[in-house]
Every structure is written in C-alpha cells, then in structure tokens.
Amino acid sequence: MFRIVRKEALKPTVVLFEVEAPMIAKKAQPGQFIILRVDENGERVPLTIHDYDREKGTVSIIVQIVGATTEKLNRLNEGDCLQDFVGPLGKATETEGKKKVCVVGGGVGCAIAYPVLKKFHDDGAEVHAVIGFKSADLVILEDKFKAASSILEICTDDGSYGRKGLVTDAL
C-alpha cells in the first residue's frame, strides 16, 4: 500500500497528490509515468510523474477529476493508501547537452512539462516556457515555471490572463 502524504487542490478539479513511494522516487526521471489503482477493484490509471523527492521518498502526481476513477481518487485524503502505485515506467526525456530550449505545455499537461523544464534548467540550459490555459481561473504551477525559466509566456484562450491566444501563437 502507498500512503498519501500530501493532497493539495490546485484548482477545483485539479489535485496534486504526494505519495510515499521510495523505490519509485529513487529511480524516477522527468518524462516517466506511474500506473495506480485506488483500490483492489479499481482500474489501472497511467499518470505522469510531476515531481519526486529522493530524500523523502515521495512521488507527486497531478490529477484532473474527470471520471469515476479520478473521483474515487479525489475522495482519498492524507494518510489514506493507494492499492497500487507502479513505476517509474516509460523512457525518460532526453535532456543532456542542450543549451537553449523551449518547453510548451497546456492545461493539466503543464504537470508533464514542468519536470522536463526543471531538468533542463538544473542542467544549465537557457529555458523558455510557454504555457496555456482556457482562462485565468485554470492557471496552475505558474510560480514553479517562473522559478525554472529564463522567459515565461502565459497564454489564455479568452485573454483573461497573460497573452490572449494559443501557445502556438506565442511560440
């Protein structure tokens, strides 16, 4: 069983879970994912690793509440346990040797883009980030992107925050 050590609502339908998973945290790399099951009868759900802390032995995921399984997951609280939390899976994003990069993400996909952006930043690359959302009330992870980017451009479809338009316009 894998204990939830932190649950934080980023938006009404977007939640960050930090899960105690020391073996996964030890090996996780940006771009990889996990598969979880909420309980023994639950479906297997793949989710990108948003962050990991090797010292604490935790892995963070960001979940958008959109269906039965994510609703069931959202009913869990700190101290509750997940039935299965398997990973890290998939091939890590190749980040070595890059000097200047642009990372683009949109909506909850920013949870995927951030660890890759941070790895480029930590490796010394000049990092430009373009992130987009439908509206200002859906913006997530702005502070994290700002801290790890040389240049950050935020776009909203409706123009309620940052630049009006799609991320491809800003790119």
C-alpha positions as a printed NumPy array, in Angstrom:
array([[  0.   ,   0.   ,   0.   ],
       [  1.19 ,   3.5  ,  -0.816],
       [  0.344,   6.284,   1.637],
       [ -0.77 ,   9.726,   0.507],
       [  1.394,  12.178,   2.47 ],
       [  0.009,  15.36 ,   0.92 ],
       [ -3.097,  16.318,  -1.002],
       [ -3.44 ,  19.828,  -2.371],
       [ -6.261,  21.195,  -4.503],
       [ -4.618,  23.345,  -7.172],
       [ -8.   ,  24.192,  -8.716],
       [-11.497,  22.833,  -8.019],
       [-10.973,  19.93 , -10.447],
       [ -7.159,  19.639, -10.335],
       [ -5.436,  17.971,  -7.38 ],
       [ -1.805,  17.259,  -6.507],
       [ -1.069,  14.052,  -4.592],
       [  2.295,  13.363,  -2.976],
       [  2.636,   9.614,  -2.424],
       [  5.125,   7.699,  -0.303],
       [  6.948,   5.502,  -2.837],
       [ 10.686,   5.397,  -2.024],
       [ 11.723,   2.87 ,  -4.678],
       [  9.987,   4.867,  -7.418],
       [ 11.343,   8.193,  -6.138],
       [ 14.851,   6.729,  -6.152],
       [ 14.712,   5.931,  -9.885],
       [ 12.224,   8.466, -11.331],
       [ 13.262,  10.763, -14.172],
       [ 11.423,  13.588, -15.982],
       [  9.052,  12.263, -18.626],
       [  8.27 ,   8.981, -16.887],
       [  4.925,   7.843, -15.504],
       [  3.323,   5.565, -12.935],
       [  0.241,   3.356, -13.007],
       [ -2.001,   3.422,  -9.965],
       [ -5.065,   1.623,  -8.677],
       [ -7.132,   3.31 ,  -5.99 ],
       [ -8.378,   0.013,  -4.517],
       [ -8.335,  -3.7  ,  -5.291],
       [-11.325,  -3.391,  -7.646],
       [-10.073,  -0.219,  -9.336],
       [ -8.939,   0.265, -12.891],
       [ -5.279,   0.847, -13.702],
       [ -4.662,   4.516, -14.49 ],
       [ -1.414,   5.836, -16.024],
       [ -0.329,   9.27 , -14.778],
       [  2.812,  11.259, -15.464],
       [  5.212,  11.803, -12.586],
       [  5.026,  15.51 , -11.817],
       [  7.833,  15.594,  -9.253],
       [  9.826,  13.367,  -6.939],
       [ 11.865,  13.787,  -3.789],
       [ 14.543,  11.139,  -3.429],
       [ 15.344,  12.13 ,   0.178],
       [ 11.72 ,  11.992,   1.366],
       [ 10.962,   9.001,  -0.823],
       [  7.885,  10.589,  -2.372],
       [  6.434,  10.967,  -5.856],
       [  3.951,  13.682,  -6.855],
       [  1.231,  13.381,  -9.47 ],
       [ -1.336,  15.919, -10.639],
       [ -4.794,  14.632, -11.434],
       [ -7.71 ,  16.268, -13.222],
       [-11.005,  14.986, -11.827],
       [-12.882,  13.838, -14.94 ],
       [-14.334,  10.367, -14.369],
       [-15.203,   7.621, -11.916],
       [-11.648,   6.619, -11.031],
       [-10.35 ,  10.154, -10.559],
       [-13.47 ,  10.931,  -8.479],
       [-12.694,   7.9  ,  -6.296],
       [ -9.06 ,   9.017,  -6.009],
       [-10.15 ,  12.525,  -5.038],
       [-12.181,  11.118,  -2.12 ],
       [ -8.935,   9.897,  -0.538],
       [ -7.126,  12.141,   1.939],
       [ -3.707,  12.478,   3.516],
       [ -2.933,   9.274,   5.41 ],
       [ -5.074,   7.106,   3.124],
       [ -3.398,   4.497,   0.935],
       [ -3.491,   3.525,  -2.72 ],
       [ -3.707,  -0.157,  -3.613],
       [ -1.038,   0.002,  -6.343],
       [  1.491,   2.614,  -7.423],
       [  3.845,   1.108, -10.018],
       [  6.786,   2.746, -11.747],
       [  8.723,   4.513, -12.92 ],
       [  7.608,   3.458, -16.393],
       [  8.446,   4.76 , -19.846],
       [ 11.563,   6.304, -21.287],
       [ 12.812,   9.458, -19.59 ],
       [ 13.007,  12.613, -21.693],
       [ 16.498,  13.186, -23.078],
       [ 17.774,  16.474, -21.646],
       [ 21.576,  16.254, -21.658],
       [ 23.685,  18.557, -23.773],
       [ 21.008,  21.09 , -24.629],
       [ 21.998,  24.756, -24.303],
       [ 18.75 ,  26.547, -25.185],
       [ 15.268,  25.001, -25.181],
       [ 11.6  ,  25.926, -25.231],
       [  9.132,  23.818, -23.262],
       [  5.447,  24.126, -24.145],
       [  2.521,  22.89 , -22.054],
       [ -1.182,  23.429, -21.775],
       [ -3.715,  22.933, -19.009],
       [ -3.065,  19.884, -16.851],
       [ -0.357,  18.973, -19.382],
       [  1.788,  21.524, -17.541],
       [  2.185,  18.834, -14.877],
       [  4.057,  16.839, -17.519],
       [  6.019,  19.774, -18.93 ],
       [  7.314,  21.071, -15.585],
       [  9.692,  18.23 , -14.57 ],
       [ 11.259,  18.286, -18.039],
       [ 11.654,  22.078, -17.889],
       [ 13.184,  21.846, -14.408],
       [ 15.685,  19.203, -15.525],
       [ 16.802,  21.384, -18.46 ],
       [ 17.142,  24.314, -16.031],
       [ 19.078,  22.252, -13.477],
       [ 21.413,  21.067, -16.256],
       [ 22.26 ,  24.71 , -17.096],
       [ 20.227,  25.248, -20.27 ],
       [ 18.56 ,  28.549, -21.079],
       [ 14.894,  27.628, -20.771],
       [ 11.966,  29.432, -22.348],
       [  8.492,  28.254, -21.342],
       [  5.138,  28.793, -22.994],
       [  2.118,  27.564, -21.039],
       [ -1.522,  27.939, -21.902],
       [ -4.907,  27.649, -20.242],
       [ -8.541,  28.261, -21.166],
       [ -8.841,  31.102, -18.636],
       [ -7.137,  32.761, -15.657],
       [ -9.005,  30.627, -13.131],
       [ -7.375,  27.462, -14.543],
       [ -3.716,  28.586, -14.368],
       [ -1.561,  26.143, -12.376],
       [  2.138,  25.892, -11.492],
       [  2.947,  29.457, -12.522],
       [  5.433,  30.005,  -9.666],
       [  7.278,  26.763, -10.429],
       [  7.556,  27.602, -14.129],
       [  8.683,  31.136, -13.318],
       [ 11.435,  29.881, -10.984],
       [ 12.905,  27.49 , -13.574],
       [ 12.52 ,  29.581, -16.752],
       [ 14.611,  32.326, -18.296],
       [ 11.488,  33.529, -20.092],
       [  7.899,  32.549, -19.276],
       [  4.953,  33.322, -21.544],
       [  1.473,  32.528, -20.216],
       [ -1.448,  32.395, -22.635],
       [ -5.171,  32.135, -22.048],
       [ -7.719,  31.374, -24.725],
       [-10.003,  34.169, -23.505],
       [ -7.288,  36.738, -22.717],
       [ -8.195,  36.867, -19.011],
       [ -4.526,  36.406, -18.017],
       [ -1.261,  36.85 , -19.847],
       [ -1.338,  36.862, -23.617],
       [ -4.605,  36.144, -25.412],
       [ -4.398,  33.163, -27.712],
       [ -2.947,  29.688, -28.045],
       [  0.524,  28.563, -27.016],
       [  1.359,  28.123, -30.696],
       [  0.755,  31.855, -31.208],
       [  3.309,  32.71 , -28.511],
       [  5.749,  30.073, -29.669]])
